[in-house]
Amino acid sequence: MLTLDLKAIDRKCVNHALEIEEKTNEPGFAIELNDGHIITGKTTSLLGSASACLLNALKYLANIDDDILLIEPEVIEPVAKLKKGILKNKNPRLHTDEILLSLAISANNNENAKKALSCIEQLQYCEAHSSVILSETDIDTLKRLGIRLTSEDKFQFNRIYQK
């Protein structure tokens, strides 16, 4: 980037992710699709910002109205409860891999979910930015999808690492 005199903010998705964080005071995520359209995602009680953005991008690509749920809360909520309760995870929000698995399960009975899932390969080569450092799980999933990811150099929560 230095050789080409480029800065992170030269990528359109960066400012959009930062704007989401500024408006919501929660992590924001934005993806620039191959057609140049910017899709954003915000953190909710059940989804991380990257997961929300991924679903929003798939809705856009499949031409599905934004108000339509691809995954019913009845599918997401038990997974969130399992994560927090039995698995003792502090964060009940679904990561990108968990959201994609939930979408695949929903595709059995939901034509919109099936349609959205069929668009997943269109995410390859898209540019994305997170307003916080994502989990290794999210980073790996986005990388496997072929999404070019950058993030701000900060964690959502203060973390103390111990050996």
DSSP file (Angstrom, degrees, kcal/mol; ACC not computed):
  #  RESIDUE AA STRUCTURE BP1 BP2  ACC     N-H-->O    O-->H-N    N-H-->O    O-->H-N    TCO  KAPPA ALPHA  PHI   PSI    X-CA   Y-CA   Z-CA
    1    1 A M      >       0   0    0      0, 0.0     5,-3.2     0, 0.0     4,-0.3   0.000 360.0 360.0 360.0 -37.0    0.0    0.0    0.0
    2    2 A L  T > 5 +     0   0    0      1,-0.2     3,-1.3     3,-0.2     5,-0.0   0.911 360.0  54.2 -63.9 -41.2    2.9    2.3    0.8
    3    3 A T  T 3 5S+     0   0    0      1,-0.3    -1,-0.2     2,-0.1     0, 0.0   0.870 113.8  41.4 -60.1 -37.4    4.4    1.8   -2.7
    4    4 A L  T 3 5S-     0   0    0      2,-0.1    -1,-0.3     0, 0.0    -2,-0.2   0.357 113.0-119.1 -91.9   5.2    1.1    2.8   -4.3
    5    5 A D  T < 5 +     0   0    0     -3,-1.3     2,-0.3    -4,-0.3    -3,-0.2   0.900  62.2 152.0  56.6  44.1    0.6    5.6   -1.9
    6    6 A L      < -     0   0    0     -5,-3.2     2,-0.3     3,-0.0    -1,-0.2  -0.779  30.8-159.9-105.2 150.1   -2.7    4.1   -0.7
    7    7 A K    >   -     0   0    0     -2,-0.3     3,-2.0     1,-0.1     4,-0.3  -0.885  32.3-112.3-122.6 157.3   -4.3    4.4    2.7
    8    8 A A  G >  S+     0   0    0     -2,-0.3     3,-1.8     1,-0.3     6,-0.3   0.866 116.1  60.8 -57.1 -36.9   -6.8    2.1    4.4
    9    9 A I  G 3  S+     0   0    0      1,-0.3    -1,-0.3     5,-0.1     6,-0.2   0.600  85.2  77.4 -71.4  -7.9   -9.5    4.9    4.2
   10   10 A D  G <  S+     0   0    0     -3,-2.0     2,-0.5     4,-0.1    -1,-0.3   0.721  77.4  86.7 -69.2 -20.0   -9.1    4.8    0.4
   11   11 A R  S X> S-     0   0    0     -3,-1.8     3,-1.5    -4,-0.3     4,-0.7  -0.716  81.4-139.7 -82.0 126.4  -11.2    1.7    0.5
   12   12 A K  H 3> S+     0   0    0     -2,-0.5     4,-1.1     1,-0.3     3,-0.2   0.820  97.1  61.0 -56.5 -35.2  -14.9    2.7    0.4
   13   13 A C  H 3> S+     0   0    0      1,-0.2     4,-2.1     2,-0.2    -1,-0.3   0.749  91.1  69.5 -68.5 -22.7  -15.9    0.0    2.9
   14   14 A V  H <> S+     0   0    0     -3,-1.5     4,-2.2    -6,-0.3     5,-0.2   0.963 100.0  43.9 -61.9 -54.3  -13.7    1.5    5.7
   15   15 A N  H  X S+     0   0    0     -4,-0.7     4,-2.3    -6,-0.2    -1,-0.2   0.866 112.1  54.4 -61.5 -36.2  -15.7    4.7    6.2
   16   16 A H  H  X S+     0   0    0     -4,-1.1     4,-1.9     2,-0.2    -1,-0.2   0.912 108.8  47.6 -65.0 -42.0  -19.0    2.8    6.2
   17   17 A A  H  X S+     0   0    0     -4,-2.1     4,-1.8     1,-0.2    -2,-0.2   0.911 113.2  48.5 -64.1 -42.1  -17.9    0.4    8.9
   18   18 A L  H  X S+     0   0    0     -4,-2.2     4,-2.3     1,-0.2    -2,-0.2   0.854 108.3  54.4 -67.8 -34.8  -16.6    3.3   11.0
   19   19 A E  H  X S+     0   0    0     -4,-2.3     4,-2.5     2,-0.2    -1,-0.2   0.896 105.8  52.7 -64.9 -40.1  -19.9    5.2   10.6
   20   20 A I  H  X S+     0   0    0     -4,-1.9     4,-2.4     1,-0.2     6,-0.4   0.937 110.8  47.2 -60.2 -46.3  -21.9    2.2   11.8
   21   21 A E  H  X S+     0   0    0     -4,-1.8     4,-2.5     1,-0.2     5,-0.3   0.908 111.7  50.7 -62.6 -41.3  -19.7    2.1   14.9
   22   22 A E  H  < S+     0   0    0     -4,-2.3    -1,-0.2     1,-0.2    -2,-0.2   0.903 114.5  43.4 -63.5 -41.4  -20.1    5.8   15.5
   23   23 A K  H  < S+     0   0    0     -4,-2.5    -2,-0.2     1,-0.2    -1,-0.2   0.868 127.5  27.8 -71.9 -38.0  -23.9    5.7   15.1
   24   24 A T  H  < S-     0   0    0     -4,-2.4    -2,-0.2     2,-0.3    -3,-0.2   0.613  91.1-132.0-102.9 -15.1  -24.5    2.6   17.3
   25   25 A N  S  < S+     0   0    0     -4,-2.5    -3,-0.1    -5,-0.3    -4,-0.1   0.766  80.1  97.5  61.0  26.1  -21.5    2.6   19.7
   26   26 A E  S    S-     0   0    0     -6,-0.4    -1,-0.3    -5,-0.3    -2,-0.3  -0.885  90.5 -70.3-132.0 162.8  -21.1   -1.1   18.7
   27   27 A P        -     0   0    0      0, 0.0    16,-1.1     0, 0.0     2,-0.3  -0.236  50.2-155.9 -56.3 143.3  -18.7   -2.7   16.2
   28   28 A G  E     -A   42   0A   0     14,-0.2   103,-2.7   -11,-0.1     2,-0.3  -0.869   9.1-167.5-120.9 157.1  -19.6   -2.1   12.5
   29   29 A F  E     -AB  41 130A   0     12,-1.8    12,-2.4    -2,-0.3     2,-0.4  -0.998   4.0-176.1-143.7 140.2  -18.7   -4.0    9.4
   30   30 A A  E     -AB  40 129A   0     99,-2.3    99,-2.5    -2,-0.3     2,-0.4  -0.995   6.1-164.2-139.8 147.2  -19.0   -3.1    5.7
   31   31 A I  E     -AB  39 128A   0      8,-2.9     8,-2.7    -2,-0.4     2,-0.7  -0.996  13.1-145.9-131.7 134.8  -18.4   -5.0    2.5
   32   32 A E  E     -AB  38 127A   0     95,-3.7    95,-1.6    -2,-0.4     6,-0.2  -0.893  24.8-144.4 -98.7 114.6  -18.0   -3.6   -0.9
   33   33 A L    >   -     0   0    0      4,-3.0     3,-2.5    -2,-0.7    90,-0.1  -0.253  28.4-100.3 -74.6 166.1  -19.5   -6.0   -3.4
   34   34 A N  T 3  S+     0   0    0     88,-0.4    -1,-0.1     1,-0.3    89,-0.1   0.704 123.7  57.9 -62.8 -20.1  -18.0   -6.6   -6.8
   35   35 A D  T 3  S-     0   0    0      2,-0.1    -1,-0.3     1,-0.0     3,-0.1   0.420 121.7-106.6 -88.0   1.9  -20.6   -4.3   -8.4
   36   36 A G  S <  S+     0   0    0     -3,-2.5     2,-0.2     1,-0.3    -2,-0.1   0.308  74.5 139.6  92.9  -8.5  -19.4   -1.5   -6.1
   37   37 A H        -     0   0    0     -5,-0.1    -4,-3.0     1,-0.1     2,-0.5  -0.477  46.7-137.6 -70.8 138.1  -22.5   -1.6   -3.8
   38   38 A I  E     -A   32   0A   0     -6,-0.2     2,-0.4    -2,-0.2    -6,-0.2  -0.860  18.8-171.3-100.6 129.4  -21.7   -1.1   -0.1
   39   39 A I  E     -A   31   0A   0     -8,-2.7    -8,-2.9    -2,-0.5     2,-0.3  -0.951   6.7-162.7-117.7 138.0  -23.5   -3.3    2.4
   40   40 A T  E     -A   30   0A   0     -2,-0.4     2,-0.3   -10,-0.2   -10,-0.2  -0.786   7.5-165.1-119.5 164.4  -23.2   -2.8    6.2
   41   41 A G  E     -A   29   0A   0    -12,-2.4   -12,-1.8    -2,-0.3     2,-0.3  -0.993   4.5-159.5-146.2 142.4  -23.9   -4.8    9.3
   42   42 A K  E     -A   28   0A   0     -2,-0.3     2,-0.2   -14,-0.2   -14,-0.2  -0.866  31.4 -96.3-121.1 157.7  -24.2   -3.8   12.9
   43   43 A T        +     0   0    0    -16,-1.1     2,-0.2    -2,-0.3     5,-0.2  -0.492  45.5 177.6 -70.7 135.0  -23.9   -5.8   16.1
   44   44 A T        -     0   0    0      3,-3.0    49,-0.1    -2,-0.2     5,-0.1  -0.680  48.1 -89.2-125.6-177.0  -27.2   -7.1   17.5
   45   45 A S  S    S+     0   0    0     -2,-0.2     3,-0.1     1,-0.2    -2,-0.0   0.775 127.0  25.7 -66.9 -24.3  -28.1   -9.2   20.5
   46   46 A L  S    S+     0   0    0      1,-0.2    48,-2.8    47,-0.1     2,-0.4   0.599 120.0  51.7-113.8 -16.3  -27.8  -12.4   18.4
   47   47 A L  B     -d   94   0B   0     46,-0.3    -3,-3.0    -5,-0.1    -1,-0.2  -0.963  68.4-132.4-129.5 140.7  -25.4  -11.5   15.6
   48   48 A G     >  -     0   0    0     46,-1.3     4,-2.5    -2,-0.4     5,-0.2  -0.413  40.2-103.9 -74.3 164.6  -22.0  -10.0   15.4
   49   49 A S  H  > S+     0   0    0      1,-0.2     4,-2.4     2,-0.2   -20,-0.2   0.860 121.2  51.6 -63.0 -36.6  -21.5   -7.2   12.8
   50   50 A A  H  > S+     0   0    0      2,-0.2     4,-2.3     1,-0.2    -1,-0.2   0.905 111.5  47.5 -67.1 -40.4  -19.7   -9.4   10.3
   51   51 A S  H  > S+     0   0    0     43,-0.2     4,-2.1     2,-0.2    -2,-0.2   0.916 112.9  48.4 -65.3 -43.6  -22.4  -12.0   10.5
   52   52 A A  H  X S+     0   0    0     -4,-2.5     4,-2.4     1,-0.2    -2,-0.2   0.914 112.9  48.3 -62.8 -43.1  -25.2   -9.4   10.1
   53   53 A C  H  X S+     0   0    0     -4,-2.4     4,-2.8     2,-0.2     5,-0.2   0.894 108.0  54.8 -65.5 -40.1  -23.3   -7.9    7.1
   54   54 A L  H  X S+     0   0    0     -4,-2.3     4,-2.2     2,-0.2    -1,-0.2   0.924 110.5  45.5 -59.5 -45.6  -22.8  -11.3    5.5
   55   55 A L  H  X S+     0   0    0     -4,-2.1     4,-2.2     2,-0.2    -1,-0.2   0.909 113.0  50.7 -64.6 -41.7  -26.6  -12.0    5.7
   56   56 A N  H  X S+     0   0    0     -4,-2.4     4,-2.3     1,-0.2    -2,-0.2   0.895 110.1  50.1 -63.1 -39.6  -27.4   -8.5    4.3
   57   57 A A  H  X S+     0   0    0     -4,-2.8     4,-2.7     2,-0.2    -1,-0.2   0.912 110.3  49.3 -65.1 -42.5  -24.9   -9.0    1.4
   58   58 A L  H  X S+     0   0    0     -4,-2.2     4,-1.9     2,-0.2    -1,-0.2   0.873 109.7  52.4 -66.1 -36.2  -26.5  -12.3    0.5
   59   59 A K  H  <>S+     0   0    0     -4,-2.2     5,-2.9     2,-0.2     4,-0.4   0.936 111.2  47.2 -61.9 -45.8  -29.9  -10.8    0.6
   60   60 A Y  H ><5S+     0   0    0     -4,-2.3     3,-1.3     1,-0.2    -2,-0.2   0.943 112.7  48.2 -60.9 -48.3  -28.8   -8.0   -1.7
   61   61 A L  H 3<5S+     0   0    0     -4,-2.7    -1,-0.2     1,-0.3    -2,-0.2   0.831 115.1  45.2 -63.3 -32.4  -27.1  -10.5   -4.1
   62   62 A A  T 3<5S-     0   0    0     -4,-1.9    -1,-0.3    -5,-0.2    -2,-0.2   0.404 112.3-120.1 -91.1   1.9  -30.2  -12.7   -4.1
   63   63 A N  T < 5 +     0   0    0     -3,-1.3     2,-0.4    -4,-0.4    -3,-0.2   0.925  59.0 154.6  58.0  47.9  -32.5   -9.7   -4.6
   64   64 A I      < -     0   0    0     -5,-2.9    -1,-0.2    -6,-0.1    -2,-0.1  -0.900  50.8-103.1-107.4 134.0  -34.4  -10.4   -1.3
   65   65 A D    >   -     0   0    0     -2,-0.4     3,-1.6     1,-0.1    -1,-0.0  -0.232  25.6-125.4 -56.4 141.0  -36.1   -7.6    0.5
   66   66 A D  T 3  S+     0   0    0      1,-0.3    -1,-0.1     3,-0.0    -7,-0.0   0.763 106.8  61.1 -61.8 -27.2  -34.2   -6.4    3.6
   67   67 A D  T 3  S+     0   0    0      2,-0.1     2,-0.4     0, 0.0    -1,-0.3   0.620  83.3  97.8 -77.2 -12.5  -37.2   -7.0    5.9
   68   68 A I  S <  S-     0   0    0     -3,-1.6     2,-0.4     1,-0.0    -4,-0.0  -0.628  73.1-133.0 -82.8 130.2  -37.3  -10.7    5.2
   69   69 A L        -     0   0    0     -2,-0.4     3,-0.2     1,-0.2    44,-0.1  -0.680  16.5-170.8 -81.3 128.8  -35.7  -13.0    7.7
   70   70 A L  S    S+     0   0    0     -2,-0.4     2,-0.5     1,-0.3    43,-0.2   0.798  81.4  33.4 -84.9 -31.9  -33.4  -15.6    6.2
   71   71 A I  S    S-     0   0    0     42,-0.0    -1,-0.3    36,-0.0    32,-0.1  -0.989  87.7-129.0-127.2 122.4  -33.0  -17.4    9.5
   72   72 A E    >>  -     0   0    0     -2,-0.5     3,-2.1    -3,-0.2     4,-1.5  -0.380  20.6-120.3 -68.6 146.4  -35.8  -17.5   12.0
   73   73 A P  H 3> S+     0   0    0      0, 0.0     4,-3.2     0, 0.0    -1,-0.1   0.802 112.2  69.2 -56.0 -28.2  -34.9  -16.5   15.6
   74   74 A E  H 34 S+     0   0    0      1,-0.2    -2,-0.0     2,-0.2    -3,-0.0   0.725 103.3  43.6 -64.5 -19.5  -36.0  -20.0   16.6
   75   75 A V  H <> S+     0   0    0     -3,-2.1     4,-0.7     2,-0.1    -1,-0.2   0.851 119.1  41.0 -88.0 -41.4  -32.9  -21.3   14.8
   76   76 A I  H  X S+     0   0    0     -4,-1.5     4,-2.3     1,-0.2     3,-0.3   0.899 105.7  61.9 -75.4 -42.1  -30.5  -18.7   16.1
   77   77 A E  H  X S+     0   0    0     -4,-3.2     4,-2.6     1,-0.2     5,-0.2   0.877 100.9  50.6 -59.7 -43.7  -31.6  -18.5   19.7
   78   78 A P  H  > S+     0   0    0      0, 0.0     4,-2.3     0, 0.0    -1,-0.2   0.880 111.2  50.4 -63.2 -34.0  -30.9  -22.1   20.8
   79   79 A V  H  X S+     0   0    0     -4,-0.7     4,-2.5    -3,-0.3    -2,-0.2   0.929 111.2  48.2 -66.5 -44.0  -27.4  -21.8   19.3
   80   80 A A  H  X S+     0   0    0     -4,-2.3     4,-2.3     1,-0.2     5,-0.2   0.898 112.2  49.3 -62.2 -41.0  -26.8  -18.6   21.2
   81   81 A K  H  X S+     0   0    0     -4,-2.6     4,-3.2     2,-0.2     5,-0.4   0.894 110.7  50.4 -65.5 -40.1  -28.1  -20.2   24.4
   82   82 A L  H  <>S+     0   0    0     -4,-2.3     5,-2.6    -5,-0.2     6,-0.3   0.927 110.6  49.7 -61.9 -45.7  -25.9  -23.2   23.9
   83   83 A K  H  <5S+     0   0    0     -4,-2.5     6,-3.1     1,-0.2    -2,-0.2   0.931 120.8  33.9 -59.4 -47.1  -22.9  -20.9   23.4
   84   84 A K  H  <5S+     0   0    0     -4,-2.3    -2,-0.2     4,-0.2    -1,-0.2   0.899 126.9  35.8 -79.4 -41.1  -23.5  -18.9   26.5
   85   85 A G  T  <5S+     0   0    0     -4,-3.2     3,-0.3    -5,-0.2    -3,-0.2   0.990 129.8  16.7 -78.0 -75.3  -25.0  -21.6   28.8
   86   86 A I  T   5S+     0   0    0     -5,-0.4    -3,-0.2    -4,-0.3    -4,-0.1   0.894 131.3  44.1 -71.2 -42.8  -23.3  -24.9   28.3
   87   87 A L  S   <S-     0   0    0     -5,-2.6    -1,-0.2    -6,-0.2    -3,-0.1   0.534  98.8-136.0 -84.1  -4.9  -20.2  -23.8   26.4
   88   88 A K        +     0   0    0     -6,-0.3     2,-0.4    -3,-0.3    -4,-0.2   0.793  42.8 162.9  57.6  32.6  -19.7  -20.9   28.9
   89   89 A N        -     0   0    0     -6,-3.1    -1,-0.2    -7,-0.2    -2,-0.1  -0.671  37.5-146.4 -81.3 135.2  -18.9  -18.4   26.1
   90   90 A K  S    S+     0   0    0     -2,-0.4    -1,-0.1     1,-0.1    -6,-0.1   0.771  87.6  61.5 -71.8 -24.9  -19.1  -14.8   27.2
   91   91 A N        -     0   0    0      1,-0.1    -1,-0.1    -8,-0.1    -2,-0.1  -0.896  58.6-177.6-108.7 110.4  -20.4  -13.8   23.7
   92   92 A P        +     0   0    0      0, 0.0    -9,-0.2     0, 0.0    -1,-0.1   0.588  48.9 114.2 -81.2  -8.2  -23.7  -15.4   22.7
   93   93 A R  S    S-     0   0    0      1,-0.1     2,-0.3   -46,-0.1   -46,-0.3  -0.333  73.7-110.5 -67.4 142.8  -23.6  -13.7   19.2
   94   94 A L  B     -d   47   0B   0    -48,-2.8   -46,-1.3   -46,-0.1   -43,-0.2  -0.554  27.0-136.8 -78.0 133.5  -23.2  -16.0   16.3
   95   95 A H     >  -     0   0    0     -2,-0.3     4,-2.3   -48,-0.1     5,-0.2  -0.266  33.3 -95.2 -77.4 171.6  -20.0  -15.9   14.3
   96   96 A T  H  > S+     0   0    0      1,-0.2     4,-2.2     2,-0.2     5,-0.2   0.869 124.6  50.5 -60.9 -39.7  -19.9  -16.0   10.5
   97   97 A D  H  > S+     0   0    0      1,-0.2     4,-2.1     2,-0.2    -1,-0.2   0.901 111.4  48.6 -66.9 -38.4  -19.4  -19.8   10.3
   98   98 A E  H  > S+     0   0    0      2,-0.2     4,-2.3     1,-0.2    -2,-0.2   0.863 110.9  50.4 -68.6 -35.6  -22.3  -20.4   12.7
   99   99 A I  H  X S+     0   0    0     -4,-2.3     4,-2.3     2,-0.2    -2,-0.2   0.890 110.2  49.9 -70.2 -38.2  -24.5  -18.0   10.7
  100  100 A L  H  X S+     0   0    0     -4,-2.2     4,-2.3     2,-0.2    -2,-0.2   0.892 111.3  48.7 -67.5 -38.4  -23.6  -19.8    7.4
  101  101 A L  H  X S+     0   0    0     -4,-2.1     4,-2.2     2,-0.2    -2,-0.2   0.915 112.1  49.2 -64.7 -42.0  -24.4  -23.2    9.0
  102  102 A S  H  X S+     0   0    0     -4,-2.3     4,-2.4     1,-0.2    -2,-0.2   0.883 110.8  50.6 -63.7 -38.5  -27.7  -21.8   10.3
  103  103 A L  H  X S+     0   0    0     -4,-2.3     4,-1.8     2,-0.2    -2,-0.2   0.906 109.1  51.1 -65.0 -41.9  -28.5  -20.4    6.8
  104  104 A A  H  < S+     0   0    0     -4,-2.3     4,-0.4     2,-0.2    -2,-0.2   0.897 111.7  47.1 -63.2 -40.6  -27.7  -23.8    5.2
  105  105 A I  H >< S+     0   0    0     -4,-2.2     3,-1.3     1,-0.2     4,-0.4   0.917 111.9  50.6 -65.4 -43.2  -30.1  -25.6    7.7
  106  106 A S  H >X S+     0   0    0     -4,-2.4     4,-1.5     1,-0.3     3,-1.4   0.794  95.4  72.0 -64.9 -28.5  -32.8  -23.0    7.0
  107  107 A A  T 3< S+     0   0    0     -4,-1.8    -1,-0.3     1,-0.3     7,-0.2   0.708  84.4  69.5 -63.0 -19.3  -32.4  -23.4    3.3
  108  108 A N  T <4 S+     0   0    0     -3,-1.3    -1,-0.3    -4,-0.4    -2,-0.2   0.855 119.2  15.7 -64.7 -34.0  -34.1  -26.9    3.6
  109  109 A N  T <4 S+     0   0    0     -3,-1.4     2,-0.5    -4,-0.4    -2,-0.2   0.415 118.1  70.1-119.8  -1.5  -37.4  -25.2    4.4
  110  110 A N     X  -     0   0    0     -4,-1.5     4,-2.2     1,-0.1     5,-0.2  -0.947  55.5-163.1-129.3 111.2  -37.0  -21.6    3.3
  111  111 A E  H  > S+     0   0    0     -2,-0.5     4,-2.6     1,-0.2     5,-0.2   0.852  94.0  54.0 -61.9 -35.9  -36.7  -20.7   -0.4
  112  112 A N  H  > S+     0   0    0      2,-0.2     4,-2.7     1,-0.2    -1,-0.2   0.911 108.7  48.5 -65.8 -40.8  -35.2  -17.3    0.4
  113  113 A A  H  > S+     0   0    0      2,-0.2     4,-2.6    -7,-0.2    -6,-0.2   0.906 112.4  49.3 -62.8 -41.0  -32.5  -18.8    2.5
  114  114 A K  H  X S+     0   0    0     -4,-2.2     4,-1.5    -8,-0.2    -2,-0.2   0.913 111.9  48.3 -63.4 -43.7  -31.8  -21.3   -0.3
  115  115 A K  H  < S+     0   0    0     -4,-2.6     4,-0.4     2,-0.2    -2,-0.2   0.910 113.1  47.7 -63.3 -44.1  -31.7  -18.4   -2.8
  116  116 A A  H >< S+     0   0    0     -4,-2.7     3,-1.6     1,-0.2    -2,-0.2   0.920 109.2  53.4 -64.1 -44.2  -29.3  -16.4   -0.6
  117  117 A L  H >< S+     0   0    0     -4,-2.6     3,-1.4     1,-0.3    -1,-0.2   0.829 100.3  62.0 -61.4 -32.1  -27.1  -19.4    0.0
  118  118 A S  T 3< S+     0   0    0     -4,-1.5     3,-0.3     1,-0.3    -1,-0.3   0.652  99.4  56.9 -69.2 -13.2  -26.7  -19.9   -3.8
  119  119 A C  T X  S+     0   0    0     -3,-1.6     3,-1.8    -4,-0.4    -1,-0.3   0.398  73.6 104.1 -94.9   1.7  -25.1  -16.5   -4.0
  120  120 A I  G X  S+     0   0    0     -3,-1.4     3,-1.7     1,-0.3     4,-0.2   0.812  72.2  60.0 -59.8 -33.8  -22.3  -17.1   -1.6
  121  121 A E  G >  S+     0   0    0     -3,-0.3     3,-1.3     1,-0.3    -1,-0.3   0.717  90.7  71.5 -68.8 -18.3  -19.6  -17.5   -4.3
  122  122 A Q  G <  S+     0   0    0     -3,-1.8   -88,-0.4     1,-0.2    -1,-0.3   0.581  83.7  70.9 -72.1  -8.5  -20.3  -14.0   -5.5
  123  123 A L  G X  S+     0   0    0     -3,-1.7     3,-1.9    -4,-0.3    -1,-0.2   0.634  71.7 114.2 -80.5 -14.2  -18.7  -12.7   -2.3
  124  124 A Q  T <  S+     0   0    0     -3,-1.3    23,-0.2     1,-0.3    22,-0.2  -0.349  82.5  12.9 -61.3 137.1  -15.3  -13.8   -3.6
  125  125 A Y  T 3  S+     0   0    0     21,-2.7    -1,-0.3     1,-0.3    22,-0.2   0.479  92.9 139.5  73.9   7.9  -12.9  -10.9   -4.2
  126  126 A C    <   -     0   0    0     -3,-1.9    22,-3.1    20,-0.1     2,-0.4  -0.464  51.9-124.2 -76.6 154.8  -15.1   -8.4   -2.3
  127  127 A E  E     +Bc  32 148A   0    -95,-1.6   -95,-3.7    20,-0.2     2,-0.3  -0.820  33.3 177.9 -98.6 138.3  -13.5   -5.8    0.0
  128  128 A A  E     -Bc  31 149A   0     20,-2.8    22,-1.5    -2,-0.4     2,-0.3  -0.975  12.7-167.4-141.2 154.9  -14.5   -5.7    3.7
  129  129 A H  E     -Bc  30 150A   0    -99,-2.5   -99,-2.3    -2,-0.3     2,-0.4  -0.999   5.6-157.8-144.1 140.7  -13.6   -3.8    6.8
  130  130 A S  E     -Bc  29 151A   0     20,-1.7    22,-1.9    -2,-0.3  -101,-0.2  -0.925  19.2-140.6-115.6 142.0  -14.4   -4.2   10.5
  131  131 A S  S    S+     0   0    0   -103,-2.7     2,-0.3    -2,-0.4  -102,-0.1   0.560  91.1  32.6 -77.8  -6.3  -14.3   -1.4   13.0
  132  132 A V  S    S-     0   0    0   -104,-0.3     2,-0.4    21,-0.1    23,-0.2  -0.926 101.0 -85.1-138.6 164.8  -12.7   -3.9   15.5
  133  133 A I        -     0   0    0     21,-3.4    23,-0.5    -2,-0.3     2,-0.1  -0.597  51.5-138.0 -70.1 127.5  -10.4   -6.9   15.3
  134  134 A L        -     0   0    0     -2,-0.4    -1,-0.1     1,-0.1    17,-0.0  -0.339  23.1 -88.8 -83.3 166.8  -12.6   -9.9   14.6
  135  135 A S     >  -     0   0    0      1,-0.1     4,-2.5    -2,-0.1     5,-0.2  -0.319  37.3-111.9 -67.2 157.6  -12.3  -13.3   16.2
  136  136 A E  H  > S+     0   0    0      1,-0.2     4,-2.6     2,-0.2     5,-0.2   0.858 119.1  57.7 -59.0 -34.9  -10.0  -15.9   14.5
  137  137 A T  H  > S+     0   0    0      2,-0.2     4,-2.4     1,-0.2    -1,-0.2   0.937 108.7  43.4 -61.5 -48.4  -13.1  -17.8   13.5
  138  138 A D  H  > S+     0   0    0      2,-0.2     4,-2.7     1,-0.2     5,-0.3   0.918 113.6  51.3 -65.4 -42.9  -14.6  -14.9   11.6
  139  139 A I  H  X S+     0   0    0     -4,-2.5     4,-2.1     1,-0.2    -2,-0.2   0.929 112.3  46.9 -59.1 -45.8  -11.3  -14.0   10.0
  140  140 A D  H  X S+     0   0    0     -4,-2.6     4,-2.4     2,-0.2    -1,-0.2   0.911 112.6  48.8 -64.3 -43.6  -10.9  -17.6    8.8
  141  141 A T  H  X S+     0   0    0     -4,-2.4     4,-1.5     2,-0.2    -2,-0.2   0.931 112.5  47.2 -63.6 -45.8  -14.4  -17.9    7.5
  142  142 A L  H  <>S+     0   0    0     -4,-2.7     5,-2.4     1,-0.2     4,-0.4   0.884 111.9  51.4 -64.0 -37.8  -14.2  -14.6    5.6
  143  143 A K  H ><5S+     0   0    0     -4,-2.1     3,-1.3    -5,-0.3    -1,-0.2   0.909 107.4  52.4 -63.8 -42.5  -10.8  -15.6    4.2
  144  144 A R  H 3<5S+     0   0    0     -4,-2.4    -1,-0.2     1,-0.3    -2,-0.2   0.803 105.9  55.1 -64.2 -28.8  -12.3  -19.0    3.0
  145  145 A L  T 3<5S-     0   0    0     -4,-1.5    -1,-0.3    -5,-0.2    -2,-0.2   0.577 119.2-114.2 -78.6  -9.3  -15.1  -17.1    1.3
  146  146 A G  T < 5 +     0   0    0     -3,-1.3   -21,-2.7    -4,-0.4     2,-0.4   0.674  64.1 150.7  85.2  18.2  -12.4  -15.1   -0.6
  147  147 A I      < -     0   0    0     -5,-2.4     2,-0.8   -23,-0.2    -1,-0.3  -0.700  46.5-131.8 -86.6 133.1  -13.3  -11.8    1.0
  148  148 A R  E     -c  127   0A   0    -22,-3.1   -20,-2.8    -2,-0.4     2,-0.4  -0.766  34.5-166.3 -86.5 111.6  -10.4   -9.3    1.4
  149  149 A L  E     +c  128   0A   0     -2,-0.8     2,-0.3   -22,-0.2   -20,-0.2  -0.815  20.7 169.1-111.3 137.4  -10.6   -8.2    5.0
  150  150 A T  E     -c  129   0A   0    -22,-1.5   -20,-1.7    -2,-0.4     2,-0.3  -0.905  11.9-173.3-129.3 164.8   -9.0   -5.3    6.9
  151  151 A S  E     -c  130   0A   0     -2,-0.3   -20,-0.2   -22,-0.2   -18,-0.1  -0.984  31.3 -92.6-152.2 162.8   -9.9   -4.1   10.4
  152  152 A E        -     0   0    0    -22,-1.9     2,-1.3    -2,-0.3   -22,-0.0  -0.378  45.7-109.6 -69.1 158.1   -9.1   -1.3   12.9
  153  153 A D  S    S+     0   0    0    -21,-0.1     2,-0.3    -2,-0.1    -1,-0.1  -0.392  86.4  87.2 -91.5  57.8   -6.3   -2.1   15.3
  154  154 A K        -     0   0    0     -2,-1.3   -21,-3.4     4,-0.0     2,-0.2  -0.994  69.5-123.7-153.2 151.3   -8.5   -2.4   18.4
  155  155 A F        -     0   0    0     -2,-0.3   -21,-0.1   -23,-0.2     3,-0.0  -0.590  22.4-125.1 -90.8 157.0  -10.5   -5.1   20.1
  156  156 A Q  S    S+     0   0    0    -23,-0.5     2,-0.3    -2,-0.2    -1,-0.1   0.902  99.5  24.7 -64.9 -40.8  -14.2   -4.8   20.9
  157  157 A F  S    S-     0   0    0     -3,-0.0     2,-0.3     0, 0.0    -1,-0.1  -0.875  97.8 -96.7-120.7 153.7  -13.5   -5.4   24.6
  158  158 A N        -     0   0    0     -2,-0.3     2,-0.4    -4,-0.1    -2,-0.0  -0.558  47.6-161.0 -66.7 131.0  -10.3   -4.9   26.6
  159  159 A R        -     0   0    0     -2,-0.3     2,-0.5     2,-0.0    -4,-0.1  -0.940  15.3-159.5-121.4 139.9   -8.6   -8.2   26.6
  160  160 A I        -     0   0    0     -2,-0.4     2,-0.4     2,-0.0    -2,-0.0  -0.976  14.3-152.6-116.3 120.8   -5.9   -9.5   29.0
  161  161 A Y        -     0   0    0     -2,-0.5     2,-0.4     2,-0.0    -2,-0.0  -0.783  12.5-172.7 -96.8 134.8   -3.9  -12.4   27.7
  162  162 A Q              0   0    0     -2,-0.4    -2,-0.0     1,-0.1     0, 0.0  -0.941 360.0 360.0-124.4 147.8   -2.3  -14.8   30.1
  163  163 A K              0   0    0     -2,-0.4    -1,-0.1     0, 0.0    -2,-0.0   0.428 360.0 360.0 -94.8 360.0    0.1  -17.6   29.5
